[in-house]
Amino acid sequence: MPEVLSPAQLTRDLAVRDLTDPRAGAHAVQLVVGEAVDALAARWPVAVRWWPGDRIVTIADNYDNLGYDPADVTRDARYTRYVDQDHVLRSHSTAMVPAALRALAACPADDVLLVCPGIVYRRDSIDRLHSGTPHQLDLWRITRGPTGRADLEDMVAALVPHAKWRLEPRRHPYTVDGAQLDVEHDGRWVEVAECGLAHPAVLARAGLGSEWSGLALGMGLDRMLMLRKGIPDIRLLRSAEPAVAAQMTDLAPYRPVSALPPVRRDLSIAADAGDRAEDLGDRVRDALGDEADVVESVEIRQETPCADLPPAALARLGARRDQRNLLVRLVLRPLGATLSDHEANVLRDRVYAALHRGSGHQWASSPEAPDRQRGETP
């Protein structure tokens, strides 16, 4: 059985606000969803069915019913937050689709647009574009009768009517003729969605027979909103700073609020062979809890096999020869306040303790500080 979330971790994750949910307050993310749904409903004579679903879903709906191979690496606890042996926190909005399809099979309509928006849970790196709790939207048009590539391109054209776009081939277990949707932005191609024809096996598992077909598209809502408004940092979407939060209720261009200076700390740590940027990001979020939004980025700048280190460096780290020495740059930049050197050093030490896998330590804050304050691991 994979490693599961502790009760405290699960409570914390479920408490994160879903920006797509109007019940939690208005947010510009909801406007992006509404525009997409309105564009498709105006394009086609479809019935629109909303299915926000539950945050906790079965492993079957998150993976099996979508056609994921039992050995697929995405099932690993490195990428998925397991609640118990049968359930996970949904790792993508497509996890809501099997239940929506079953509901359609139980109460059919000839031409339906299934709308599945919501927060999802990923183990991800920390930088200006990535979050462990992003928002996604799945849009599936399911109809009695055939659909094809031309219909998929019609769907894309409706969603990005004023942008130059392209479809690049991609494989998804739940689509046929899968593609990645890129749009041109500031002279470069930016990925905004994944799409394809709904896989017949996915429809069949939900109880929809061979007379049914469909189109499937999933987009990252955070990325779409950031492109639309010119938002430079994903943390701004959740900022409580009044001058920022007031701008997150419309789709007008973002007006920068005076930026606070970044505080940088370079950490030399021992890391296990399998540790990646996503693992480091997850440990930092766990270690800092509600203060994690102070962290702008955690970047691996350099790595060296510990077997290649001089004996003195190996001893200083307290590292094993089968580990790696990572030089990690931690950038701290609160969105609404400045940090004193001492506050920055305390946060640095809590991050250092969460990331370092050696027995030697180099603390920046007072060595007399309580272990729980500086985050030292026993």
N, C-alpha and C positions, 0 to 999 in steps of 0.2 A: 504493500500500500504506500502511495507517495506521502510525503510530508504534508500535513494539513495545517491550516491556520489555527492559531490559538484562539480561545474565546475573546481575548482582548483585541487581537488583530482583526477578527471578524467584525466585532462591534465597531471598531474604528473605520473599517472599510465601508460598512453599510451606512455609516453616518455621513459619508462624503456626499455633498449635495449633487444631485443629478441636474445639470443645467438645462436639460431638455424637458424637464417636468414643470409645467406651469404652476403646479400646486406649491412648489418651493419658491415661487416668485418669477417675475419676468426676466428674460435674458435674451440677448441677441442670437444665441444659438437656436432658440425656438423660432426665430424669424427665418433663419436659414432653412430649417426643416419645413416651415410653412410655405416658403417660396418654392421649394422643390416639389412638394406635394401638389401645390396649386398648378405648377407648370405641367405636370403629367396629367392631372385631372382635366386640364383644359385641352390637352393634346388628344386624349383618348376618352371614349364613353365608358369610363370605369366606375364601379362602386369603390369607395375608399374605405378601407378597414384599418383602424389603428390598433397596433398590438405592442404596447411598451414592454409587456412581459415582466418577469421577476428577475431580480439581480442574481439570485441563486437558482441555477438550472441544473438539470441532470447532466451527467457526463455524456449520456446518450445523445441529448439534444445539442450539447456543445461540440460533440465530435462524431459519434457513430451515425446518427441519423442524417448527417451532412456528408457522409462518405469518407471521413478521415480514416486512414489506415491505422490499425491497432498499434503499429510500431512508429507512428509519426512522431517526430521529435517535438512537435508543438505540444504534445500531451505531457511532456516532462514538467515536473514541479518548478523547473527553472523558468518556465513561461506561463504557468497556470497556477491560480490560487485555489487549491483544493479545500473544500469545506469538510467533506468526509469521503468515504470510499465510493459514494454514488453521486456526489454533487460538487459543483465548482461555482465560484463567482464567474459569471459569463465573461469569457475572454474576448468576445467579439459580438457585435449586434446580430450577426447571422445566427447565433445560438437561439434567438427568439423565433426564427422562421419555422422550424419544425412544428412548434405548438400552434403557430398561426395557420400553417397549412392543414393541420389536423382539424382546427376549428372550421376552416373552409370546407373540408371534406364532409364535416358533420352538418354544415349549413351552406350548401353551395350557391354560388352565383356565377353567371357565365363569364364575366370579365371583371376582375378585381385587382385593385392596387393594395397590396399589403404594406403597411408603414410601421417599421420597427425601429424607433429611436431609443437611445439611452446611453448611460454611462457603462463603461466596460472596464475590466481590470486586467492590467498587463504588468509583467515584470520588465521594466524598461530602464534605459539609461536616463541620466538627468542632464538636460540641456535646455536651450530656449525653445525647442520644438517638440520635446517629448515629455510625457507624463505617465505615471502609473495608473491614472484614472481618466483616460480620454473619453470622448463622446463619439459615437458612431450612429449611422443611419442606414438601415437596409430598406430598399424599395424593390418589391417583387411584383411584377404584373403576371397574374395567373389567369389563363383563359381556356375555354373549351375551343379546341382547334389549334392549328399550327402557328408557330412564331419562328422567326429566323433572324439572321444577321442584320437585315435591313431594318427590322423592328428595333433591334438593340441600338443601332446607330441613330434611329429616330428618337429613342429614349435619351441618348446622350445629347443630341442636338437640342432637345427641349430643356435639359438641365443646365447647359452652359451655352445659352443662345448668343452671347456676345463675345465668346472667347474662341481662340484658335485651339483646336484640340486634336488629339490623335489616340488611337487604340493600339497598344503594344501587346502581343500574345503573352498570356500567362496561364498557368494551370491552377485550377481550384478544384477540390474534390466535389464541390456541389454545383459546378457548371460544366457546360459543354461549350467549346469555342470561347474559352475564357480570355479576358483581356484586362489590361491596366489602362485606365483613363488618365492621360496627362493633359494639362492645359499650359499654354504659353503665358508666362508671367515675367515681366521685366526682362524679356529676351532669353529666358531659359524655360525648359520644360519642368513642370512640377506635377508629381503624382497627386491626384485628388480622389480617385475611386478605383474599385475593382468591379468587373462586371462580366456577364456572359449569359448564355441561355441556361435556364434552370435545368439541372440534371434530371432526366426522367426517373432515375432511381430514388432521388430525394423526394420527388412527388409521390412515387409509388409507396414509399415507406410511410407517408402520411395518409395513405388511403385514396389518393387521386390516381385514377386509371390512365390508360394510354391515350385517351382522348384529350387529356389536359397537357398544356405546355406553358412555358413562361419565360420571362426575362428577370434577371437577378442583378442588382447593383448595390454595392455597399460603399459608403463614403465616410471619410474622417471629418467630423463636423468642426473640430477645433481648427484643423488646417484650413478648411474652407472659410471659416470666419476670420481667421488671421489674414488670409489672402484678401478677403473682401474688404476688411477695414484697415489693412496695413498695420496689424499688431505685431510687434517684434518679439514678444516673449509670452509663452503660453501661460505663465503664472498670472499674467494680467487678466485673464478671463475670469479668475476667481478672486481678484483683489478686492479687499474691503476698503481700500483707500477711496474716499468719496470722489476725488477728481477722476479716478479711474473707473470706479463702479458705475458712475453716472453715464459713462460712455458705453457701457456694456448692455444697454437696453435698446439700442438702435443699430442700424447698419451704415451710419455715416462714417467717414474716414476717421481713424483714431488720431487724436491730438495728443502728442507726447506730453507727459507730465515730467517736470524736472527730474532727471535721473540722479539717483544717489551713486556715489563712487563705489566701485567694486572693491572687495577685500579678497586678496588672493593668498592662499596658503598651499605650499607644495609639500606633499606627504611622500615619504619613502616607506613602502610597506612590503611585507611578505604576503604573497597571495598563493592560494592553491592553484594547481595546474588548470583546473576547469573554470576558474573565476573569470567572468567577462564583465563588460561595462554594465549589462543589465543586472548582474548580481550585486555589483557595487551600488548601483542606484537603489535597489531594493533595500539593502542594508542601511543605507543612509536614511531613507524614509522611515524605516522601523526605528532607527536610533533616535531621530529627532522628533518623530511624531508630529504634533501640531506646528513645530518650528521648522519643518522641512521646507516650507515655502521661502525660507531665507536663502536657500541654496539655489544659485543660478545655474551652476553646472558642476559636474564631476567628470573630469577628462583624464583618460590614461595617456600620458605624454610619452612614456618610454617604458619598455619592459626588458628585463635581462634574466636569463635563467640563473637561479641562485648558485648552481654548480659552477658558474663562470665568475662568481664574485671572489674578491680577495678574502682570506680568512677573517681579517678584522671587520670587514663589512658584514660578513655572514654572522659573526658573533654579535655585532651591534644590533642587527635585526632580530637575532634569535631565531633564524630561519633554518629550515631543512634544505638539503641540497636538491630535493625534488620539487621545491616550490619556485615561484618566480618573484623577482623584485620589480615592483611597479612604482614608477614615479607618477603620482596622481596630483593633478592641479584641482584644488577646491576653490570655487569662486562663490563668495557670499555677497549678496546684494539684496537687502530687504527692500520691499516695494514702498514702505511708508516710514522708515526711520533709519537713522545711521547706527552703526555698530561701533562701540569703543574697542580698543585693542584687546582689552581683557575679555569682553563678550565674544569677540571673534575667536580668541584663543580657546575659550571654553567650548565653543561650537566645533572648532577644529579638532579638539581632543576627543570630543564625543564621536565625531566622524572617524577619526583615526582609530579609536578603540573598536568601532564597528567593522572596520575594513582590514586592519592588520591581523595577520595570522601567524605572527612570530611571538617569541617569548620575551624579546627585548623591546623596550618602549622609550620613546622620546616625546615627552609631554611639553606643551607650550605654555599651559597655565600653571599655576602654583602647584608644586608636587604635594603640598599639604591639603589640597582641595579634596573633599570627599569623593570616593570612587564613583558614586552615583551621579555627582555633578559633572565630572569630566568624562564619564562614560567608560571607565576602565573595565575591561572584562576580567573576571577572576582568573 
